[in-house]
Amino acid sequence: MPFANFKVPAGTLTAEQKELVVTRVTDLYAELYGDRARANTMVLVEEVADGGWGIGGEVLTLAKLQAG
């Protein structure tokens, strides 16, 4: 079963954008593995709480990401 897991900062994607991620990733797996994979493809979009993740030893927040 193809599986994709996206972790995104909480509140940065609308419901429509999350649906688009699910749809496009499912389409991509079907393109790669054949349409038979479509029914078994699982796409999980997880929202990570603000400050709940980091890169290079630095805790990231939405404010830091938006500041660039």
HELIX and SHEET records of a PDB file:
HELIX    1   1 ALA A   15  TYR A   33  1                                  19    
HELIX    2   2 ASP A   35  ASN A   40  5                                   6    
HELIX    3   3 LEU A   62  ALA A   67  1                                   6    
SHEET    1   A 2 PHE A   3  PRO A   9  0                                        
SHEET    2   A 2 MET A  42  VAL A  48  1                                        
SHEET    1   B 2 TRP A  53  ILE A  55  0                                        
SHEET    2   B 2 GLU A  58  LEU A  60 -1                                        
END                                                                             
